């Protein structure tokens, strides 16, 4: 009977370890995905900043051209 109890205890411990390992593997996958998402968000923010800078330059050029045209008498 003691042998059977010991085997049952070991099976239970092994099952607990397997469950814990699954949880850890899932947490690791989640953390890796969160890292990839953060990296993508950073790239997106950098691209957005570049686009905003370009749009600002375009707007400034348009304003300069508009001012120049007004000075020359063009509307």
GUPARO-550995 format. One record per residue: residue number from 1; residue in three letters; x negated, y negated, z negated of N, C-alpha, C, O in turn. Coordinates in steps of 0.02 Angstrom, whole numbers, plus 50000, padded with zeros to 5 digits. Example, Ala and Ser with C-alpha at 12.3 -4.5 7.8 and 13.67 -1.06 7.14 Angstrom:
<vovexs>
<vovex 1 ALA <49340 50284 49610> <49385 50225 49610> <49340 50165 49610> <49288 50166 49577>>
<vovex 2 SER <49358 50112 49646> <49316 50053 49643> <49355 49998 49606> <49330 49943 49598>>
</vovexs>
This chain:
<vovexs>
<vovex 1 UNK <49959 50060 50000> <50000 50000 50000> <49957 49937 50000> <49975 49888 50032>>
<vovex 2 UNK <49901 49939 49965> <49857 49881 49964> <49829 49866 50033> <49821 49808 50052>>
<vovex 3 UNK <49814 49918 50071> <49788 49909 50139> <49840 49876 50183> <49824 49831 50223>>
<vovex 4 UNK <49902 49897 50177> <49956 49868 50216> <49966 49794 50198> <49978 49753 50241>>
<vovex 5 UNK <49963 49779 50135> <49970 49709 50111> <49913 49666 50138> <49923 49609 50158>>
<vovex 6 UNK <49853 49694 50137> <49794 49658 50161> <49800 49645 50236> <49785 49590 50259>>
<vovex 7 UNK <49822 49694 50274> <49832 49685 50346> <49885 49632 50360> <49877 49590 50404>>
<vovex 8 UNK <49939 49634 50322> <49992 49584 50330> <49966 49514 50315> <49982 49466 50350>>
<vovex 9 UNK <49926 49509 50263> <49896 49444 50245> <49851 49419 50300> <49853 49360 50318>>
<vovex 10 UNK <49809 49462 50327> <49764 49443 50381> <49801 49423 50444> <49783 49375 50478>>
<vovex 11 UNK <49854 49460 50460> <49896 49443 50518> <49926 49374 50508> <49928 49334 50555>>
<vovex 12 UNK <49950 49361 50449> <49981 49296 50434> <49929 49240 50441> <49944 49188 50470>>
<vovex 13 UNK <49870 49250 50414> <49817 49199 50419> <49797 49188 50492> <49787 49131 50513>>
<vovex 14 UNK <49791 49242 50530> <49773 49236 50600> <49827 49198 50638> <49812 49156 50680>>
<vovex 15 UNK <49889 49213 50623> <49945 49179 50656> <49943 49104 50639> <49955 49062 50682>>
<vovex 16 UNK <49928 49088 50577> <49924 49018 50556> <49867 48983 50593> <49874 48926 50615>>
<vovex 17 UNK <49810 49017 50599> <49753 48987 50636> <49770 48976 50709> <49753 48925 50738>>
<vovex 18 UNK <49804 49024 50739> <49824 49017 50810> <49871 48958 50818> <49865 48919 50865>>
<vovex 19 UNK <49919 48952 50772> <49965 48895 50775> <49927 48829 50769> <49940 48782 50805>>
<vovex 20 UNK <49881 48827 50722> <49841 48767 50711> <49798 48751 50773> <49792 48693 50792>>
<vovex 21 UNK <49769 48802 50802> <49728 48792 50862> <49770 48765 50920> <49748 48722 50958>>
<vovex 22 UNK <49832 48791 50926> <49877 48765 50978> <49892 48692 50966> <49892 48651 51013>>
<vovex 23 UNK <49906 48675 50903> <49920 48605 50886> <49860 48560 50901> <49868 48505 50928>>
<vovex 24 UNK <49801 48584 50884> <49741 48545 50897> <49729 48536 50973> <49709 48483 50995>>
<vovex 25 UNK <49740 48589 51011> <49732 48585 51083> <49782 48536 51113> <49765 48497 51157>>
<vovex 26 UNK <49843 48537 51088> <49893 48491 51113> <49875 48419 51094> <49882 48373 51135>>
<vovex 27 UNK <49852 48409 51034> <49831 48342 51012> <49772 48318 51054> <49769 48259 51072>>
<vovex 28 UNK <49726 48363 51070> <49669 48344 51112> <49692 48324 51182> <49669 48274 51209>>
<vovex 29 UNK <49738 48362 51210> <49765 48344 51277> <49800 48277 51274> <49792 48236 51319>>
<vovex 30 UNK <49838 48266 51221> <49874 48202 51214> <49824 48144 51208> <49834 48091 51238>>
<vovex 31 UNK <49771 48154 51170> <49720 48102 51161> <49684 48088 51227> <49671 48030 51244>>
<vovex 32 UNK <49669 48141 51265> <49636 48131 51329> <49682 48094 51378> <49659 48051 51416>>
<vovex 33 UNK <49747 48110 51377> <49794 48075 51420> <49800 48002 51400> <49804 47957 51442>>
<vovex 34 UNK <49802 47990 51334> <49806 47921 51310> <49744 47882 51331> <49749 47823 51348>>
<vovex 35 UNK <49686 47914 51330> <49625 47881 51352> <49628 47864 51426> <49610 47809 51447>>
<vovex 36 UNK <49652 47912 51467> <49659 47899 51539> <49709 47843 51551> <49698 47800 51593>>
<vovex 37 UNK <49764 47843 51513> <49814 47790 51520> <49785 47722 51502> <49798 47672 51536>>
<vovex 38 UNK <49745 47720 51449> <49714 47657 51428> <49664 47632 51481> <49661 47572 51495>>
<vovex 39 UNK <49626 47678 51509> <49579 47660 51562> <49615 47632 51623> <49594 47583 51654>>
<vovex 40 UNK <49671 47664 51641> <49711 47641 51698> <49741 47572 51683> <49742 47528 51726>>
<vovex 41 UNK <49764 47562 51622> <49792 47498 51603> <49739 47443 51607> <49753 47386 51626>>
<vovex 42 UNK <49678 47461 51587> <49623 47413 51591> <49608 47394 51664> <49600 47336 51681>>
<vovex 43 UNK <49606 47445 51707> <49595 47432 51779> <49651 47389 51808> <49639 47343 51847>>
<vovex 44 UNK <49712 47406 51788> <49770 47367 51812> <49765 47294 51790> <49778 47248 51829>>
<vovex 45 UNK <49746 47284 51727> <49739 47215 51701> <49684 47178 51738> <49692 47118 51754>>
<vovex 46 UNK <49629 47211 51753> <49575 47179 51790> <49598 47160 51861> <49583 47106 51885>>
<vovex 47 UNK <49634 47206 51892> <49660 47191 51959> <49710 47134 51957> <49709 47090 52001>>
<vovex 48 UNK <49752 47133 51907> <49801 47079 51901> <49765 47012 51891> <49786 46961 51919>>
<vovex 49 UNK <49712 47012 51851> <49674 46950 51840> <49643 46927 51906> <49643 46867 51921>>
<vovex 50 UNK <49616 46974 51945> <49587 46956 52010> <49641 46928 52057> <49629 46878 52091>>
<vovex 51 UNK <49698 46959 52058> <49753 46935 52101> <49775 46866 52080> <49786 46822 52122>>
<vovex 52 UNK <49781 46855 52015> <49801 46789 51991> <49750 46736 52010> <49768 46680 52029>>
<vovex 53 UNK <49686 46753 52006> <49633 46706 52024> <49638 46689 52099> <49631 46631 52118>>
<vovex 54 UNK <49649 46739 52139> <49655 46728 52212> <49716 46685 52226> <49712 46637 52266>>
<vovex 55 UNK <49772 46700 52195> <49833 46660 52205> <49823 46588 52184> <49848 46542 52216>>
<vovex 56 UNK <49786 46579 52129> <49772 46511 52106> <49729 46473 52158> <49742 46415 52172>>
<vovex 57 UNK <49680 46508 52186> <49638 46477 52238> <49680 46458 52299> <49672 46404 52327>>
<vovex 58 UNK <49724 46504 52319> <49767 46490 52377> <49811 46430 52363> <49819 46386 52405>>
<vovex 59 UNK <49839 46428 52303> <49882 46371 52285> <49842 46306 52285> <49867 46255 52309>>
<vovex 60 UNK <49781 46307 52260> <49740 46247 52260> <49723 46225 52331> <49723 46166 52346>>
<vovex 61 UNK <49709 46273 52374> <49695 46257 52444> <49756 46225 52477> <49750 46176 52513>>
<vovex 62 UNK <49815 46254 52464> <49876 46226 52492> <49888 46156 52466> <49907 46111 52504>>
<vovex 63 UNK <49876 46144 52402> <49884 46077 52374> <49835 46028 52405> <49853 45972 52422>>
<vovex 64 UNK <49773 46050 52414> <49722 46008 52446> <49742 45991 52517> <49736 45933 52538>>
<vovex 65 UNK <49766 46040 52555> <49787 46029 52623> <49847 45981 52626> <49851 45938 52669>>
<vovex 66 UNK <49893 45991 52579> <49952 45949 52577> <49932 45877 52561> <49958 45830 52592>>
<vovex 67 UNK <49888 45868 52513> <49864 45801 52496> <49827 45769 52554> <49836 45710 52569>>
<vovex 68 UNK <49786 45809 52587> <49748 45785 52645> <49795 45764 52701> <49785 45712 52732>>
<vovex 69 UNK <49846 45803 52713> <49895 45788 52766> <49933 45724 52749> <49947 45684 52793>>
<vovex 70 UNK <49950 45715 52685> <49986 45653 52666> <49942 45592 52676> <49965 45539 52698>>
<vovex 71 UNK <49878 45599 52661> <49832 45543 52670> <49825 45525 52744> <49815 45467 52763>>
<vovex 72 UNK <49830 45577 52786> <49823 45566 52858> <49890 45545 52889> <49892 45529 52948>>
<vovex 73 UNK <49943 45546 52850> <50008 45526 52875> <50050 45583 52901> <50102 45572 52931>>
<vovex 74 UNK <50028 45645 52891> <50067 45703 52910> <50109 45725 52851> <50087 45721 52793>>
<vovex 75 UNK <50167 45749 52866> <50210 45773 52811> <50227 45844 52823> <50262 45874 52783>>
</vovexs>
